[in-house]
Amino acid sequence: MKCPNCGESLPSLLCPNCKAEIPDKSHYCCWCGHPIEIEEKNEFQERVPCGDGSCIGTINEEGICTICKRPCDPAEQAA
């Protein structure tokens, strides 16, 4: 699918009903109106909370809490 203004390629998918090319992440087909099911990843569910019971931070890629800067104990993550 190409942008009608600049001609650049846009991410797209095929409608499961009419097989027309539609913009990526569309909720409905712009040709036939068929609803499109999109499986979106919920990043909130992948967050690891800080092991300190009074902190509201999450553990970053380095294994450190984003709020209290406490290192994460791997045993706390397994629980």
C-alpha positions in Angstrom: 0.0 0.0 0.0 1.4 3.4 -1.0 0.7 6.8 0.6 -1.5 8.8 -1.8 0.4 12.0 -1.1 4.1 11.0 -1.2 4.1 7.5 -2.7 6.0 6.0 0.2 5.2 2.4 1.1 3.0 2.0 4.1 2.6 -1.0 6.4 -0.5 -3.0 5.4 -2.3 -6.3 5.7 -4.9 -8.2 3.8 -8.6 -8.2 4.8 -9.5 -11.8 5.8 -13.0 -11.3 4.2 -12.4 -9.6 0.8 -8.6 -10.0 0.5 -8.1 -6.2 -0.2 -5.0 -4.5 1.0 -5.8 -2.2 4.0 -3.6 -0.1 6.3 -1.9 -1.9 9.1 -3.7 -1.8 12.5 -7.0 -1.0 10.9 -10.0 -2.0 13.0 -12.3 -2.4 9.9 -11.7 -3.0 6.3 -12.0 0.2 4.3 -13.4 -1.7 1.3 -16.0 -4.2 2.8 -16.4 -3.0 6.4 -15.4 -6.4 7.9 -14.1 -6.0 11.5 -10.4 -6.8 11.8 -9.1 -8.5 15.0 -5.8 -7.1 16.1 -3.7 -8.8 18.7 -2.0 -6.0 20.5 0.8 -6.6 23.0 0.2 -5.2 26.4 3.6 -3.9 27.7 2.1 -3.3 31.1 1.8 -7.1 31.7 5.5 -7.6 30.9 6.7 -5.1 33.5 8.5 -6.5 36.5 7.6 -4.7 39.7 10.2 -3.7 42.3 10.6 -6.3 45.1 10.5 -3.6 47.8 7.0 -3.7 49.1 6.8 0.1 49.5 8.2 1.0 46.1 6.0 1.5 43.0 8.9 1.3 40.5 9.6 -1.3 37.9 12.8 -3.2 37.1 14.7 -1.9 34.0 16.9 -3.9 31.5 19.9 -3.6 33.8 18.0 -5.2 36.7 17.7 -1.9 38.7 14.5 -0.3 40.0 13.5 2.8 38.1 12.4 4.6 41.2 14.4 3.5 44.3 17.5 2.3 42.3 17.5 -1.0 44.3 19.1 -3.9 42.4 16.6 -6.7 41.6 17.0 -10.0 43.3 16.5 -12.8 40.7 14.8 -15.0 43.3 12.1 -12.3 43.7 11.3 -12.5 40.0 10.9 -16.3 40.1 8.3 -16.1 42.8 
